[in-house]
């Protein structure tokens, strides 16, 4: 356990990066990231491809080891408390890939049980899937018949079932139609209201402004600016984003 | 909890995967066919053994009746087959067939039992040529490739099923994207893959052992629980070796296609190429003398012996002075002359056979030395030993038959040399063959080396797989 910094809301952060860096050979994918996300915050990481957004999420998941610094989940260093930190985390990738030959219910049951929730019972599983926005009838169908939006909802259901403290979203609305994206944002909003800390990597400035409480703009592995979404409009955010991601600093 | 969760999910995935269910069904059918082959062969062997055993009784009974009839004043049925002559009573018409009963688990592994003789007609003329000829007529293709029995299915096909079930155990999760979601949970790739493979191993071992036990149940194999245990342990260890290999290859983090190529290559090398190469090397380095050489030697020795019978008799008596007493020196009997010739032929054959056997021993030693390179050879050796159809049991049987033939000669030859006549009273003293089958200590001693090496390979590859899987994260 490591002592945590306070986030800008005053509460102890659930997700925190301290001087977090990652090198792949000579390429620095993430450069000294400092970040703190409190309960009930939705922090959107914006930036072009290769900016370090997914690397940041992978570091919080323990999928890659940091070259320097620490990733903390609820104060737990991910590198040294892999399982404990993952118990507090839920993750929804850009493409939620599930077992195609199993139903939504069966997939949810499996991943929820892996997440430590035990056997939830079919009724409860259906409830969670419906809460995540999936049609009750679709829940019992094989996932091979699902659209991407439906799979993302199963991903949300897994996060709900896990009762995670923190949620990591890696471009979750990429490829979703506007309705599905909007539904997804509403689900994230509900989790936020339950006190879940959300870190979302996205290219979607509109969604970031709409869903996030704060945004951070990354470029070449560095967090170049942070904004409160309450203080900027959509147009301002786009302008600021473009200002920061124009090529004013190359990769190191 | 994780183990139960993964096991339950694996069961669901299996139930939802029709091609996989068809593959498993096909494997079960093949095992059933293999078992049927084994049972058919066992029944054939049992009938043969029964016929030879009853043949022994019938021959002895007929000879007794004829001798008693002659003693009561009757005439022999043929002047050339007078049972009072020790050459007749101890010769082919009075021979005793020494039989090797089928191995306790022959139905599971026919092994060498269709290739090596499991009965010999023993009489005074039994010699080395008798041990180097197989009177059975068998389909040469069967002899060349072996019969399709359970042991064959285990050694050759089981690895393919294991690889089909496990070549993509991790790579598929990575390719279809479920690995990231899985590893975002508080579980390790190593524990998940281990449970997934354990489930598949349970399925495979369940099928193979189920069919094996069914075969044992139908053919009385449960009378040899030690052998059945050895069979089961070998099947499980061999299957686990292939699962461990698949786990290790998966841990390297390459694509499913790459895994499949490497694993099928490994199967080809370890199961097909290496055993064939070792056999070929044994044949090349220690070639067996031609059987024609033995036949020629027998013919030449026979011709020579017929022409030099008196000289050979004199030499024989020099070598066997204990026999000289009964031989009339001035006018030796036909029997004595004939036996001296036979003995000379046997001596020449022993020389040829000794060379043959020496080469065979060298071949066997070479194969035994390098069999550790191939888990398939190790598994086959242990399975055949468990079934009682391996080389060792046949060699032991042949050795006991040699001793029996020697006892047979010792019983009849003095009478031949002394030109004595036999009567019904001696029949009770005529030697009979009774096999002293190896005990469980022999079996354990023989099985220890191959199983220990198999277990060592399993541990080595399993450890490498464990280390590799321990490095797997969610984003490699």
Interface residues (C-beta under 8 A of the other chain):
Chain A: X58 X61 X62 X63 X64 X82 X83 X84 X86 X87 X89 X90 X91 X93 X95 X96 X97 X98 X99 X100 X101 X102 X106 X110 X111 X113 X114 X115 X116 X118 X142 X155 X158 X168
Chain B: X1 X2 X5 X6 X8 X9 X12 X13 X16 X17 X176 X177 X178 X180 X181 X182 X183 X184 X185 X186 X187 X188 X473 X474 X475 X476
